[in-house]
Structure formats: structure tokens, C-alpha cells
């Protein structure tokens, strides 16, 4: 019997790349407006390169995308700005985070989540730093665990284990729904969860292990969950 559904967020419920691009541009424009001398000294590309470099040099914060971005901002701006660097970093990040939490859901995502939330407890599991309350779906989820909150990014099992403990259910009583073959599907299967791969782009499955079900749109998700539940109850 299925007692819990866990969901990835980025690229499962919405496309994240355009969101991050818009948020970073808004953040940099705020910096340029308030520190105009930086327009020709610090670019978005340089910021991203430094963030990648910092992630490698400081692996202890690489899973925490908020801390990684704040640290990168501080390092990039130090020596270039007049005034309190920490204050500028905090305000610039506020701009980023506000834009980061403006999302455009894939078709039928909201309707489907509302339908499923009436049947199962839902828990969000994300390596990213979107806020389920700020994006407007917090009322549908019992919990939201992130890489930052648990200390490890998927495919590490910690996030899945936190969800199971919070819901007081076993792995085999849970279906994880996500888009990433390794971070979502393989990682969830490795600890005994059932899995549904959300394959928006109709790509070929790349791994030896296979998801328990595949959907190409959210409209088909309730039927996939129902079919998988029926299989488990009759096996």
C-alpha cells in the first residue's frame, strides 16, 4: 500500500534554467544600479565561473546553493565596493531569491498536485533552494526537505530518509516522482522506494536500473500512481 508521495521540484514541476537566468540578471542589475562602477568589472559569466570554482574549493558548502551564492557574492564584491559588503550581499541576494521563487509550472502540475494531496501526504525533496511556500504550493506539502536543510544533496540518501522518518512510513510504501535519472530515480530505488520518472522531453532512459513507471506529462501521473498501487496490492 502506498502511503506517501515525494516530489522533486526543479525540472519536475517547472523548468529551472530560465528562472535562474532571470534571477541572476535581476541580481546583477541591482548591483550595477547600486554600485555602477562594477558594471564593467563583474559580469554574470564571471560570477558563475567563480561560483563553480568556489564549489570545488569548498565542497562543504557545495550542496547548499544559498550559502554558495552568498559566499560567491561576498568574495566577488570584496575590494570592489564602497560601504558594508555584507549589507550589499544581503540585499542583492534578496533580489535573486524573490525572482527565484517566481515559477511557471509545467501544464497540469497544480491541478494534479491538488488532486494527489487529497489522497496522499506529499513531501518535497529538492537539491535547489526554491521555497514551496513562496512559489505557492506550500499548503499542498506536509514537509519540504532540501540539500541545505539535511546537509546532503541527492543522490545521497539523507533527504529520502528524512522524508520517510517525517511521514513514519517505510520505503516500499513510498513513490518518489522526479526528472533526474540518478538524483531522483536511481537514488530513490536504491533505498527501496517505488519511482516514477517525469520525462518531459521524451528522452531515452540512460541507466541499467529502470523506473517503476514513466510519464511524459502530469496529466497522466494520477493514473500511473493508481496503476502502480494496484500492482503492489495484487502482487
N, C-alpha and C positions, 0 to 999 in steps of 0.2 A: 504493500500500500504506500502510495506517495503522500508524504506529509509536509513537504517543503519544496519550494522553488527558489533557486538562487539565480540571479541575473548579473552578467557583466553589463557595463554601461556604455563606455566609448566604443563606437563602431558596431555595437549591438543594438542600442536604442537610437543612436544618432551618429552621423559622420563627424569625427572629431577633428580631422585636419583643417577644414575651413574655419572651425571655431577657434582653434589655437592660433591660426594665422591672423584672424581678425583681432583676437585678444592681444597678441603681441604687437600688432601695428598700432592699436589704440594705446597700449602702454608706452611704446616708443614715441608716439606723437605727444603724449602727455609730458614725457621727459623733455622733448625738444621744445615744447611750449614754455615749460618752466625753467629749463636750462638750455637756452637757444644756442649756446656755444658748443653744445655736444652734437648738434645735427651733423657735423662733418667729422666727428671724432668717433662716434659709436653708432654702428648700424645694427639692424636686426640680424643680419647674417653673422656679424662679429659676436653678437650676444649669444646666438645659438652655438657657434663654434666654441665659445668659452664655456658654455653650459655643458657641452659634450666632454670637453677636456676636464672640467671640474668633476663630472660624474665618474670619470675614470680615476682621477687622482684621489677622490674622496668617496670610495664605494659605500661607506657607512651612511651616506645621505642620498645615494643614487636612487633608492626606492621611494623617497619622499619628495615628490615633484614640487611641492610648495617650498620646502626648505631648500631644495636645489636651486629653484628660481630666485628665491630671496638672497641666497648666498652669492649667486652669479651676479645679480643686480648690484649687490654691495661691492663685490670685487671689481666690477666693470666701472662703477661710478667713483670709487675711491680715487682721490687725486685729481679728479676732473671737475668736481662740483664745489661751489661755494656754499657753505652752510652745513646743516646737520644731514649727513649722508643717510643715517637710519630713518629719519623722517621722510626724506625723498623716496627711499626704497619702499617704505610702508605705503606711501600714497600712490606710487607707481604700481605697486602690486595690487592695490585696491582696484585700480582701473582694469588691470588684467583679469582679476578674479570676477569682476562684475560682468565683463564680456564673456569670460569662460563659461559662465552659467546661463548664457542665453543660447539655447539649443533649438535646432529644428529637428523634430522627431521624424524618424522614418515612417512611412504610411502604416496606419492602423496600430501603431505602438501604444498610444494612450488608451484607445478603446480596449485593446487586448489586455493590457495590464490591469485595467479596471475590472474586466471580466474575471481574470485569473485571481485577483486579490479577494474576490468574493468566495473563492473556492479553496485557496491555499494561503498560508503565510508566505510572503515574499521577502527576500533579503538581497540587497545589492552588494556585489563584490567587485571592486574596481582598483586597478593599478593607478588610475588617474585621480585628479583632485576636483572633479565636479561635485557639487553639493546637491543631493537629491531634493532637499527642501527648496533650495533656490531655483532649481530647474522646474519645480512644480509637481514632483511626483512623490514627495516625502510622505504624504498621507497614505500611499499605497504600500510602503515598505515598513516591515517591522524593525529592521536594522539596516545599517549601511556600514560595511567594513571596507577600508581602503588600505593600500600598502603602507601609507603613513600611520594609520591607526593601529595596525597589527605589527608593524616593524619589518615586514617582508612583502615583496611583490609576487604575484602569481608568475610562474607556476609553483612556487613554494607552497606547501600545503597549509600554511598557517591560516590564511584567510578563509579557506573552506572549513577548517577545523573550528574556527571561531563561530562560523555560521551554524554548524551542527550543534555546538555547545549552547549557543544562544537559543536555538529552537528546541533543544533537547530531543533531537531525532538522530537516527543512525544514517550513515552514508547511503545505504541502499534504499532508504526511504526518501531520498532527495534527487531532484533533477536539476542539473546546472545547465543554464542556457547562455551561450556566448558565441562570439565570432572567431576567436583565435584558436587555431588547431592545437597549439602547445599550451598556451597560458590558460585556456579555458577547458577544452575538451580532454586532452591527454591528462592534464593536471587533475581534473575532477575524477576522471576514470581511475587514475592511479590510487585514489583513496576510497574507491568503491561507489562513487556516485553514478547515477544514470546521467546521460548527456544528450543535449540537442544542439546541433551546430546550426547557427544562423548564418546562412551562406548567401548574403545579399547579392554578390557578384557572380553567382553560379560557377564558382571555381571548382577545379578537380580537388578531391581530398588528398592531402600530401603525405599522410602518415600511415604506418602499418596498422596501428590501432584505429578503430572506426567509432564514430559517434553512434549512439543508440537510435537517433533519428536526425533527419536533416530537414530544415525548412528554408525556403527562399524568400519568404515574406512573413510578416507577423500574423496575417490573416489565417494562416494555416497552423499557427502554434497551438491553439487550444485542441484541435483535432489530433495533432502529434502527441500532445501530453496525454490525451484521453486514450489514444491507441497504445501508447507505451504503458500506461497504468493498467489497461486491460490485459496486456501481455504478461505483466508481472503478477497480476492476480490470478491468472489462469495457468501459469507455468508451474 
